[in-house]
Amino acid sequence: MMRVVRAVTDLILPMAVIAYLFVGEVRAQEMLPKAPPVPEDNPTTPEKVLLGKTLFFDPRLSFDGTVSCNSCHNVMGSGDDGRAASVGIRGQVGSRGAPTVWNAAFLTVQFWDGRAKTLEEQAKGPLVNPIEMGMPDHQSVINRLKKISGYRELFEKAFGKKDPITIDNVAKAIAAYERTLIVPSRFDRWMAGEKNILSKKEQEGFEVMKTVGCFSCHMGPNFAGPQLPLGTGFFQKFPVYPSDYDKKYDLLSDLGRYEVTKDPNDKNRWRVPTLRNVALTAPYFHNGKVKTLDEAVRVMGKSQLNVDLTKDQVEKIVAFLKTLNGEFPKQEMPRLPVGDGGSSVVE
C-alpha cells in the first residue's frame, strides 16, 4: 500500500481524483461500459457514424491523397499502425507512435500529451499537421470535400441541408464513428462473474499488479485512469524513478505535456495510456523504443514503482495483460463518395 501512496504523491491531481484512488481496490478495476460518454452537442446517429466512417477511411483528406485516419489507426487490426513513429504524407516520420483508436472514446483527453480535450478536437489536429495529413488549413479540407459531390448527401443526412459541410461537422462525424469502436475483453466477463474464464496464472498476474501498485495509475474501465469528465486529463510523470532505462530507451528527450503547457511541472508527464489490447499494440511508450511487452513491464516496474520485477512476476503480469485483448468487431470498408470528374486532390 505504501508503494501505491508513493506513486500517487508523484502525480499532480485534483482532489476528486485522489478521493477516487482510495475508495477501494474493487472500484479501481472496472468493467468496460457498453457505451462511452457522448458530448451533449454531438449525439450519435447512424447517419453521422456512416459519414464519420467514410471520412475516417478517405485519404483525400490529406494533401497528396495518400494518408487517411485509418493509415495510422488501422481499425482492420489493433487500431494503431505498429510503428515506433507514424508516417505521414511524403513519407515523413513523426516523433511519436499512434495510440490505438479502439476504446479511445473512454479516454478523457486525447494524444499522448493530452492536448485535445475530446475526440472532436483530436480529429481536427492531424488534418493540418504538416508531417501527418498536411492540409494547409481546415478551410482547404472543406473546399476539397465540397468538390466531391457524393459527400453532400452524406453530410445533409447527418447534419441537415443548411451549410452541412464544415470542419466542426467533419470532426463530429469522425468522433461519432470512433465512439463505436468499443471492444471489451475476457477480463470484463471475469468481472461479470465468469470466474473460470481466466486461468490461475492470469489471476495471479492480476494480484501481482495490485500488490506492486500498477493500478495506482492504470485504473478505471479503460485501465487508463479514473473516468473523469471529458477534457480532464489524468497525467503521470514518466519516468518517475531514474534508471538505466532512461538512456537505453531515450525516455527523457521528449518532454511530453510540457510542450503543450510550458509548465516546468509538466516535463516528462504524459496521459496515462490504456492497458486494453496492450499485448496487440507493440512497440511501446510514446517513442516506440521498447519492442516487447515483457520488457515494457520491466521498464514500468523500475521507472514508475522502483521495483525490479522478477521473471515470474513479469510472466504473470503479461499473462494478465493478455486477458485485456478484445475480439475486434468486423469493420466493413465504406464506399468512398465520388465527384463529377477531375481530381479533387489537385490543389
N, C-alpha and C positions, 0 to 999 in steps of 0.2 A: 504493500500500500504506500510506503514512503517513497518508492520509486515513482509511482503514479503522481504523488503530490509534487515531487521534484520536477517531473516533466511538465506538470500544469503550471508551475511557477515560472517556467520559461516562456509561456505564452502571454500575449497581451490580449486579454479577453474582457468583454463586458461581463458584469456581474451575473446577467441571465445565463451566460454560457457556463460560468463557474458553478452556478447552482445546478445546472443540468448535469455536470460531471459527477456530482456527488449524490444524486438521487438514488443510486444503486446500480449494481452491475447488470441487472436484468434489463433496465431501460437502455443501458449503453449499447447493447446489441439488439437491434430491432429487425423485424421483418420488413421487406420492401413493400410499401403500399401499392395497391393496384393502379393508382393514378398519381401523377406528380402534381405539385402546386401549379396553378394556372393564373396569370395576371388577370385582373378584372377587365382590363382594356383589350384582352386578346383571347376571348373564349374560343375553345377548339370546335371546329366544324369539319365535316367530311370534305367540303369544298376547299377549305383553307389547307387542310392536310394534303390533299391531292396537288394543289398548286405548290405548296412548300416542298413536297417530294420531287416534283418536276424541276423546280429551281435548284434543289439540292444536287441533282444529277446533271445539270446543264453546264457544260464547260464554256458556253458562250458568255457566262457571267464574268469570265476572266478576259484580260486584254487581248491575248492572242488566241483565245478559244481552245486552250489546252488543259485548263485546270478547273475542276468543279469542287464543290464542298466534299463530294464523295472521294475525290482523289486523295485527300489526307485523312478523311474519316470514313473509311470504307465499310458501309453497312452490309456489304455482302460477306464480310468477315467480322473481325472483332471491333470494328468501329474506329480503328486507327490505321496507320499505314506501315507499321512495323519498322520504321526508320528511326535512327537516332535523332535526326532532324529532318523536318519535312521539306519537300521540293516544290517550288512554285514555278511560275512562268519562266521561260528561257533557261530552265534547269537550275535556277538559283536555289541555294540551300539556306534554310533559316538556321537559327541558333538553338531552337528548342524542338522537342518532339511533339507530335499531335496527340493530345489526350483522347481516349475513346469517347465517342458520342453516345454509346449505349449507357443509359441511366444518367446522362448528363443533366437531364431535367430535374434531378433531385439535388444537384449542386446549387448552393445559394449564391455563388458568384462563379464566373467563367474565366477561362485562361489560367495558366499556371500561376500568374501573379494576381489573379482576381480583378483585373482592370475592367471587366464587363460585369455589370450587376445582374443582367438577365440574358437568357438565350437570344432575345431580340437584339440586344445591344451587341452581343458577341457576333451575331450573323452579319452585322454591318462591317466589322473590322477587316476580315480577310479580303473583302471585295476591293478595298482601296490600299491594301498593304502592298508596296512596290515589289516585295520579294514573293508574295503569295499570289494573289489573283491580278494585281497590278492595274486595276482601272484607275484613270486619273482622278476621278471623284465620283460621288454617288449619283450625280446627275447623268454622268456618262453611262452608268448602269441602266438608268431609267430610259435614256434615249435609245439604247440598244434594244431593250425589251420592247419598246414601242414599235421598233422596226419589224418585230416578229409578230405578225398579225394573229397567229394562233394563240398568243398569250392573252390577248384582250379578253376573250371569252372566259378563260380560267380566272383572271383577275375579277371580272364582273360577277361571276358566280360566287366568288369568295368574299368580295367587298362591296358589291353594288356597282351601278353604272356611272356614278359621279366620280370622275378622275380616280379610278381604282389603282392605276399603276404608279405607285410612289415607293420611295425607298423604305418608308415605315411599313408599308404593306408587304414589301419583299421580305423584310426581317420578320414580321409577324407570321407570315406563311411558313417560312423555313423553321421558325421556332415551334409552330404548331405541329409540323411534321416530326421534329426532333422529340417532342413530348410523347410521341407514340413509340419511341424506341426504348421500351421498358423490358427488361429481361431478369426475372427472378431466378433463383438457383435452388440447389438441394438444401442449402442452409435454411432457406425460408420454409421449406417443407419440414425440416427438422424442428424449427422453432414453432411450427404449427402443430407439432405433436407426433410426427413420424420418426420416432426415436431410433428406429433401426436403419434409417436411410444413410446415416453417417457411420463409418467404421470406427472401431476403437481408437485407431491411430489418429483419425481425423478429429475425433472428440478430444483426444489428448492434446492435439495441436491447439484447439480452441482454449483449453485450460492453460497451456503454456503462454499463449498470447495474453490472457487475462493476468496471469501471475507476473510476467515480466513488465507489463504496463503498456502493451501495444494499443489497447483500447482507450487509453487516456486521450488519444488523438483520433484513432480510426474507430469511431463510434457511430451511432445513428444508423438509419436504414440503408445508407449508401456506404457505410464504413468510411466516411469522409468528414466526419464531424456531425454535431447535432443539427437537426433540421431547423435552422434559423430562418427568419423572414428573408424573402428574396432580396438580394442586394447586400446582405450582411455576411461578410466573409469570415471563415474560420481558418486562421493562418497559424503557421508554426515555423519557427526558425529551423533551418536545415543547412548544415549540421548544428546540433546543439553542443556536442562534445567534440573537441579536436581529436583527430586520429590520423593514422597513415592513409586512410581512405580519402581524406580531403585532397591530397595531391594526386594520388593514384587515379582518382576518377574526376578530378577537376571540379570539385563540388562548390568552390567558393568564388570563382571568377564571375559568374553570373549573379548579380546582386538581387535578383528576384523582384519582390514588391517595391523595393527602394526605387527601382527605375520608374515606377508609377507615381509614388508619393514624394520622393526625395527626402523622406524622413529617415534619419540615421538609424532609428529603432527598427526600421523595416529591412535593413540589409540582410540578405540571405533568408528572408521569410517568404513562404510560399503557401498557396492554398493547399490544404491537406487533400491529397488525391484519393480517389475511391480505391478500395481493395476489390471491388466486384470485378470479375473477369481479369484480375491482375495476372493470373497464370497464362493468359492468352494475349497479353499486350506488351511483351518484351520489344525492345530494350527498355530499361528502367531509369526513372528520375528525369528531371527536366531536360538533361542533355543527352540522355540515352547512352551514357557511358557504361552502364552495368548491363551485361548481356543476359544473365540468367537470374531466375527467381531466387534460387538458394543464396546466391551472392548478394542479391538485393536485401534479403532478410538479414544476412550477417552485417551488411553495412548499416541497416536501420537499427539493429540491436546496439551496435557500438556507437553510432553517431547520434542517436536520439535518446538512448537509455543508458549509455556507458556500460553495456553488458556484452561480454564475449560469449555469445551463444554457443552451446555445444553442438556437435554434429547431430546428436539425437534430437535436440530441441529444434534445430533448423529443419530436419526432415519432418518432424511432426507439424511445425508451423506451415511448411509448404504443403503438406497433405491437407491441412485445414483450408488453406487459401484456395486450393483447387475445388473445394465444395462451393465456392462463390462463383464458379463458372456457370453461366446460364446457357440454356438452349435457345439460340437466337431464332426469332421468328423469321420465316422466309420473306425476303423483300423482292417484289416484282419491279423490275426496272420500268420506269414510265416511258411512254412515247413522248418524245420532245416535240413541242409545237414547231411548225414551220412557218416561214414567211411567204411573201408573194413573189419571190425571185430576188437574186442577188445575195451577196454575203452580208450578214448582219455583223460580222466580226471586223470587216474593213472599217477603219476609222477615217 
